[in-house]
Amino acid sequence: MATTELARQDAMHARGWPARIIGLPDRLPMPRAVAYLVLLASSALVGVLLGWLLEPERAGEAFLEYAYYGVVPAALLCVMHDLDHQAVRAFDVLSPMLTFDEGERVAVRQRLVHLPSVPVLVSAVASLVLTLAYYQADPVTTGVEGLSMARYALRWFWESLTGAMFIVLALHTFLQLRTIDWIHRWLRPIDLFDQARARAFSTVTSRTGIALVLISSPTTLLLPSEGDLSVMLVNVGWWLSVVVVALAAFVLPLWRVRSQIAARKAELEAEVGRRMSAAIAASHAAIDSGDTAGVEVQQRHLNALAAQRSLIDQVSVWPWSTAASSRLVTAVLLPVCVWLLTRGLDAIV
């Protein structure tokens, strides 16, 4: 137990400055959930302050907009931290079913939460360059025309930081889900009627999908689109593409587990089928020979086999709980309901 706990801490505090940044909630002297709230509130406050500095004349009407854009970087950091936490915990649940020794388990834990420094640095530089190029291409539409040098630099820094965090989240998600898929290659045979451990990573993939949907929803569905139909269609199209990616993030890393469960289910169904065929043949033979006792015995066998087949048929081959899939569906439907409600209210008013 002590070795496992030390390995978990080593994984959660892996070396490298990206890991130190993502691990910031662990260094705050408070529970993890409270640390998230503190970071989110502080980031939202920074966003509001930036809004006041950049556009003091819109500080009141754009309060929620700037609070949202302010909270995004901290929200992305908290999402990555939570996914790392859930991934390490899920790995410890799954470990007894894996063909790894203890040294390999420690290495795989670190791989689950490892974020290479160079790609993160490249993401930050790319975001700075692309944001600046975007400003230069259309200073009027981007709203930077007429800003003082200090305000220009401030907005450039914050929007570049936000863009870089989105890129890093995409990199983090890709690497982590790919590692989860790789881990499932080393699964021992799954007991069809005891799948709890095999489903361990469904929590991580479900939370990944939920995070992708919820983070993208305000920018595409909940913030006003100035009444422009073309902008609204672009927003909805972008959001639908995010939903597709979220569903893929939920399902694809678990596909190997599904395949193994489906194969095991097919084996058991075939075995029961063979036994039923044998029991039917034996029952026919007993009937032909007038062996009443033998017929009754074979009938009991058939009843037991039919119950087994019914039980096997009821086992789902999808390696996640109903709660995990329900949470993701709720995350997808909630922004849609809010969007329809706000549009309906706008039409009435």
N, C-alpha and C positions, 0 to 999 in steps of 0.2 A: 504493500500500500504506500509506504513512504517513497519507494523508488518511483512508483507511478505518479505521485503527487509532485515530486521533484522534476520528473520529465515533463509534466503538464506545465509547471511554472517556467521551465526552460524553454518550452515551445512558445508560450504566451509572451515571453520576454526575449525573443530571438534577437540576435545581434543585428545591427544595421539601423541607420537612422529612420527608414520608413517604419520599421517595427516599433521604434521608440515613440514615433509620432502617433501611430495607431494605438499604442499601449498607454496613451496619456490617461484615459479613465482609470487605469489600474493604479496610477501614481497619486490620484486624488484621495485624501483620507476620508473616504465615505463609501457607502455601498454603491455598487455599479449602477443601479437604476438612478440613484440620486446624482451620481457623477454625470450621467447622460443629461439629466435635466439641467444641471448647472452649466454644462458646455453649450447646450442648445439655447438656454436663456441668454447666456453671455454673447453667443454668436448673433442671436436675434437683436440684441441691444446694439452690437457693433453695426449691424445692417441699418438699423434705424438712425444711428448717429451718422453713418455714411450718407444716407438719404438726406438728412438735414444739412450736411456739409455740401453735398452736390447740388441739391435742388431745394433750398430752403422755402421757396414759394409753394412747393408741393408737399411739404413735410407732413401736413395733416391728412390730405386726401390719399397720399401714397404710403401711409404708415404701414398697412398690412403688406403691401407689395415689397417694401424694403425690409420689413421684418422677415418675410419669407426668403428673399434672396440673401439676407444675412445669415439665416439659420442653416441654409443648404450645406456649406462646407462642414460645419460641425455635425450635421445629420449624416453626411456621407462618412465622416470619420467614425461616428458611433455605430453606423451600420457595419462597417468593416470590422470594428472591434467585436461587435456582438456575433458576427458570423464566425470570426476566429474562435471565440469562446465556445460557441455551439459546436463547431467542427471538432475541436479537441475533445469536448465532452462526448460527442457521438463516436469518435474514434475509440475512446476508452470503453464504451459500451460494446462496440463491434469487435474489439481486439481478440476476445477468446475464439472468435470464428475465423481468424486470419492465420495464415501460415507464416507469421513473422516471429523471430526471437525477440528478446527484450531490447537488444541494441537496435534492431531494425525498427521496432515500434517507436523508439525515441526519435530516430531519424525521420520516420514518416510523419510523426506529430509536427516536427519542425517544418517539414515540407508543406504540410497543410496550411500553415500560417506564414510561410516565407513570402516576402515581397521583395524582389531584387531591386537594389538601389539604382542601377543604371537606367532601366526603363522608367522608373519613377522620375528621375531627374530629366530624362528626355521628354517625358510628358509635361513637366513643368515648363521647360524651355519652349516646347511646341505650343503650349497654351499661350504663353507670353507673345510669341511671334504671331500666331494666328489671330489673337485678339487685336493686336496692334494693326495688323494688315486689314482686318475687318473695319476698324476705325478709319483708317486711311482711305479705304475704298469708298466709304459712304459716311462722311462725318455728320451729315444732316440727319439721316435716318437713325443712326446710332446715338444721336443726341450729344455728341462730344464737341460739336462746333461751338465755339465761343467760350469753352471752359478755360479757366486759368491753367497754367502748367501744373500747379499743385493738385487741382481737382481732377485734371486729366490723368495724372499719374496715379492718384488714389483710386479712381474708377478702373483704370487699366489693371492695377495690381489686384483689386478684389475680384473683378470678373475673370482675370487670368487664373487666380487661385481657385475659383469655383469651377472653371473649365478643366483645370488640371485635376481637381478632385474627382470629377466625373470620369476622366480618362483613367485615373488610378483605380477607381471602383470597378471599371470595366476590366482592367488588367487583373485586379485582385479576384474578381468573380471568375474570370476565365481560368486562371491558374488553380484556384481552389476547387472548382468543379471538375477540372481535368484530373486533378489529384484524386478526388473522390471516385471518379470513374476508374482510375488506375488501381486504387485500393481494392475495388470490388473484383478485380481479376484474381485476387488471392484469397477469396472466400472458400472456406470448407463447405461441404454439402449442407444445404439448408433443410431443416426439419419443416415440412409443409405446415405442421400444426403448432409450430413455435417460431414465429417469424419476427418477434419483437426486436432481437438484436440485429437481424438483417435489415430492418427498417430504420436503423439508427440515423443514417444520414438524410432521411427524408425531412427531418426538422430543419437541417441546413439548407437543403434545396428549396423547401417551401418558403423559408424566411428570405432567401435570396430573391425568389420570384415576387414575394410581397413587397420587399424593399424597392425593387425596380419599378413596380407599378405605382406605389405610393409616392416615390420621389419624383417620378415623371408627371404625375397627374396634375399638380397645381399649375405647372407651366403650360400644360396643353389643354386642360379642361376647366380648371377652376378660376384662372385669372381671366379678366376680360379680354376679348379679341377685337375690341373697337367696332364690333358690328359688321366686320368685313367677312363675307361668306367664304371667300377664297382662303383667308387666314384661318378661319374656323375649320375648313376642310383639311388644310395642311396639319393643323393641330390634332384633329381627330385621327387622321391617317398616321401621324407620328406616334400617337398614343397606342393605336392598334398594333403597330409594329413592335412597340415595347411590350405589349401584352403577349404577343407571339414569342418574343425572346424570353419573357418571364416564364411562360409555360414550358419552353424548351429547357430553361435552367432548372425547372422543377423535375422534369421527366427524364431527360437524357442521361444525367449522371447515375440514375438508378436503373437504367435499362438492362445492364448486365444482371442485376439482382432479379429483375422481372423475368429475364430469360431463364435463369437458373430455377426460379420457382415454377415457371411454366413447364420446364423440362421435367422437374421432379413430379409435378402434378400429372403430367402425361404418363410418366412411368407407373405411378400408383394406379391411375385409371386403367392402364393396360394390364397391370397385374390383377386387379379386381376383375377385369373383363375375362382374363384367362381362367381365373378361378370360377367365375360364374358359368363359363362354358363347360368347364369340367364338372361342376355340380349339376348342371342341366343334363349332361350326358349320363352322369351316374344316376340321376333321378329317373331318366328314361329307362335305363337298364334295370333299375329296381322295379319299375312299373311292369316292364316286360316279364320279369321273373316272378312277379307277384309278391315281392318283398315289401310288405306294408311298412314295417319298421324302418327299412332302408329309405323308403320314400319320405317318411316323416323326418328322418335325419337330414336328408338332402334339402328338404324344404326349409328346415331351420338354417342350414348353411346358406341357402339362397336369400333368405330374409336378412341374415347378418351381412352378407355381401351387398345386398341392395342398400342397406343402411349405410355401409361404408362408402359406396359409390355416391350416395346422396350427400354425405358429409364432405367428400372430396370435391364434389361439384360446387359446393358452397364456398370453398376457399378461394379468395381473390388472388390473382397472380400479380396485382399491382402492389409494389413494396412501400406503401405508405398507409397511414391511418386515415379514417374518414375525417378526423379533425384537421389534419394537415391540408388535405385537399379543400376542405370547406373554408379554411382560413384564406387560402389563395383565391378561391372563387369570390369570397366576400370582399377581399381587397380589390378585385377587378370590378365588381358590381357597385361598390360604394361610390367611387368617383362618378360613375355613369349616372347613378341616382341623383347625386348632388348637382351634377351638370344639368340634367333634365329639369330638376326642381327650380334651379336658378333661372334657366331659360324660360320656364313656364311663368315664373313670377315676373320676369322682365316683360313678357308678352302681356300679362294682365295689367301691370303698372303702366 
